[in-house]
């Protein structure tokens, strides 16, 4: 039977990560791959305590291991070492013999260079479970665990939330000519908060790509595609200081970012500045990791590293940048349409 293993540095103490492994509300949030929702039926976090969890596919056409669209599994805890280790024996509830059999899942936490290291190991995978698919799901879940642990740690330390735009100072309807209603900024931010996958076929014009425009030293524009993330009222991205956009932003932080989704086309104007607060960098690393890029904080605690990044980002270390919006324009591409400009 196959075994998969994933490891990830997490920007929160081992004790915080351990608690998130055994908190049923936390488990409901992180132990679920993208495209699924989780329900915790029972969870007794002690040695020999049992648990039962169902994962439901969002897509109505995806078959589950237990019933249509649903994977249900149950298990028990066989070893708990506070702050260091959790071991479980787990089994799918399925009539398919290829999906039956007890699996052993272990989580080992240790302090290491680059921050606390979590290693997850999934042993005795049934023959009907693809090791590759299992590893993809594991990486998604561990990334979400990392983001959740960092957020909890920041909250416990009293670290203020990341600054965000609380309200629009001015909104101007650009579609009055056609007697169309203004676009609601809250609907824009709500959509952005769901994330923008760059995988082909996932939205926008086949996929979502953010385009960042910065200013060259001679005043001409420089445009490049980036993988940006919307977090608490701002766009976040990463790049090396020696990249063209990194050099441009160090000299002049003014920039704009554009994005096409199924629901709207959006342009945001503002200033982008490098962020070096270790807790914030760790938080963003965990968020990117949760979406499939295995970013982690480097030894400085103020920048990122990984096995790969976009070629245009240059070599590591990669620094985190926050684009603070000053203005935005959105063109609605669904329903009756509409266009609105905001100044914040």
N, C-alpha and C positions, 0 to 999 in steps of 0.2 A: 504494500500500500504506500501511496505517495506521502511526502511531507513537504510543507512550505514553511518559509521563515522570512520575516521582515524585521528590520531594525530601524529605529528613528531616534535622533536626539530631540528632546523636548525641553522647551524653555520654561519649565516649572519644576519644583522639587519632586523627588521620588514619592514623598508622602502624599502630595496633591494628586499625582497620577494614580497612585495606589487607591486612594479614596474614590476616584472616578471609575476605576475598574469594578468597584463593589457597590456603587450607588445606583439603584435601579432607574432613577430618573436620568442620570448621566448616561447609563447604558442604553436607554431608549434613544438618546440623542446621537451617540457616536457609533454604536454597534449596528450600523445599517449602511449599506452601500448606496451610492447615488441611484435614484430611480426607484427607491423603495421606502416604505414607512414601517416603523417598528411599533409593536405592542408587547409590553412585558406583562405576562399573565400572573407570574409569581416569581419571587426572588428572595431567597433566604441566604444572606451572605455570611455563612459560617462553614467550618469544615463539616462535610456531609450534608450541608444544606443544599436544597434543590432550587432549580429555576426552570422557567418555561417561557419561550419568546417566539413570536410570530413576526415574519417580515413579509409585507405585501407589496408586490410589484405595482408601480403606478400605471404601467401599460396593461390594458385589458387583453392584449394578445400574447402576453408572456406567461407560459405555463410554470406553475410552482411545483416544488418537490412533494408537498403535502396535498394540496388541492389546487384548483385553478388559481393562479396568481399568488399563492401563499406558500412560504417555506416556514414550517414550524419545527422547532427543535427544543429538546429538554436536556437537562444535565444536572450535575452536582459538583460541588467544590471538594477537591481532594487534598489541597494544600494551600494554606494561607500564611504568608510570612509578611507581617506589616511593613509596608514601605519597600518591599523587596521582591515578592513573588506571589503569583496567583496561578493555580493549576486547576483545570476543570476537565471532566469527562462529559462529552456531549454526543447526542445522537439525533439524527433527523427522524421526524415522524413521517414515514413514507411506506407505501405498499410496494415500492420498486426495490427489489433485492439489491440492485446496484447502488442504491443510496443508503442502505442499512449498515449498521455496525457502529461501535463506539469509537469516537475520536478523542484524542487528548490535545487540549489547548493549554499552552502555558505562556505566561507573561512574566518576564524577568526584568527587574529594574536595577540599574547600577549607575553610580556616579562615574563620569568619564570625561575625557577631553572633549570640549564642544558642548558640554552640558549633560544632564541626566540622559541615559540611554535606555530605551525600552526595546527589548527583543521579544517578538511574538513567534511562537512555534506551533504549527498545526500538524499533528501527526495522525497517521492511519486514515487518510482521506479515502472514502469509499471509491470504488472503481468508476461510479457514475458522476463523480465530481472532478471537473477539469482542474489540475493544479494551477494552470495559467489563470483561469477565471478566479480561482480561490485567492491567488496572490493579488490580483487586481482589486478584488473586494476587500482583502485585508489592508492593502495600502490605503484605500479610501477610508476605511473605518479607523485605522490607527492615526491617519491625518486628522480626522474629526476629533478623536480622543485628545490629540496634542493641542488642537485649537481650544477645546473645552477646558483642558487643564490650565492652559496659560490664562484664559479669561477668568477662571476661578481664582487663580493665584493673584492676578492683578486686582481683582475685587477685594480679596482678603487683605491685601497690602494697602488698600485705600488709594490705589493708583487711579487717577481721574480717567474717565472714558476718553477715547480719542475724540478730539474736537470735531464737530460737524456743523453743517449749516442748519440752523434751527428753523428758519422761516425765510420766505422770499420777501425782499424789501420792495420789489417792484415787478409787476408782470404786465406785459404788453401783448395784446392779441394781434397777431400778424395776419389773421384771416378774416378780419372784419368785412373786407370787400365782398366775401362770399357768405357773410352772415353765419359763420361757423363759431361755435363756442370756443373759449380758450382751452388749452391743454392743461390738465391738472398736474402740477409739479409732484404732488404726492404719488400719483400713478406712475410717474417716471421713476422716482426713487424706489418705489415698491418693486418695479420690474428689475431694476438694476441690482437690488439686494438678492434676487434669486440666482444671480451669477450669469456669466457669459462664457459658455464653453467654446473653445476654439476647434473642437473636433469637427471634421467635415460632416455635413448633413444635420447639424444640431441647431441651426437657426440663421437669422439674418440672410445674407446672400450666400446660402449653403453653410456658412459658419459665421461666428462673430469674431471680428478683428477690430481692435482699437488702433486708431492712427494718431500719433503724437506729432505735433508741429512745434519745433523750437526755432530759435533765431541764430543763424550763423554769424560769425564775426563781421562779415561784410554786409549784414542786414538782409541777406536772402533767406528764404525759409528752408528748413530741413524737415522732411516728412518721413516717418518710419513707422512700421507696424509694431505694436507691442502687445503683451498680455497683461492687461490692467484688471484691477479688481476694485469694486465699489464697496467701501466699508465706512459706515457711519458718516455719510454725507460728503465723501471725498473719493477721488480715484487714487489708487496706489499702484506703483509699478516699480520695477527694479532695473538697474543697469550699472555698468562699470563706470568709474569716474573718467576713464580714458576714452570711452565711446564718444561719438560725435554729439549725441544728445546730452550725455553727462557733462562734456566740456561746455556745451552751449548753456545748459542750465546753471552751471557754476558762474558763468559770466552774466547771464540775464535769465532770471527765473520765469519770465513771461512765456506762456505756451498755450496751446489749445489741444483738446483731445476730441476725436469724433468716433462715433460708433453707430452701426446700423443694426437694429433688432427687427423682429417681425412686427412689433407694435409701433415703432417710431425710429426716425433718424435723429441723432443727438449730437450737438457740438457744445462742449464746455470750455470756457476760457478762464484762465487764472494763473496762479504762480505755483511752481513745483519746487519744493525744497527737500534736500536730503534729510532723512530722519536717522538719528543715531542712538536714541534712547533704547537701552538693551531690552527692556520689557516690551516695548512696541515692536522692535525688530523681531523678537521671538514670537510675538503674537502673529505678525504678518507671515513669518516663515511657516508657522503651523497652519495658517489659512491656505497658503499656496500648496502646502503638502496635502491638505485635505482635498484639494482639487486636482491632484495627480502629478504636480511637479515636486520631486523629493527635496525641497529646499530645507536647509538647516542653518543655524547660526554658526559662524566660524569662530575661531579661537579668540578673536577680539571682542566678541559679544555685540558688535555694532554693525556687522555686515553679514551677507549670506554666502553660502557656497553650496554646491551640488555637483552631481556627476555631469550635468549638462545644463545649458540654458540656450536662449536664442543666440544664433551666431552674431547678431548685431549688438548684443550686450557686452561682447568682449570677454576676456578671461576673468575668473573670480579674483578678488572678492567683488560681489555685486551689492550695491547699496540700495536701500529702500528710499523711495521718493513719494511724497504726498502732494497731490495737485489740489490746492485749495480753490474752489470755484469762486469767481467774481461774477460770471454771467453764464447763461446757457440758452440755447435755442433748440427747440424740438419741433419736428414735423411729424404729425400723426399719420401712420400708414394703414390704419385699420378704421373701420366704421365710417363715419362721415368725414373724417380727416380733421385738419386743423393745424395751426402753427402758433407758437407762443415764444416770446423772448422774456427771460428773467434776469434781473440784476439783484445780487445778494448783498 
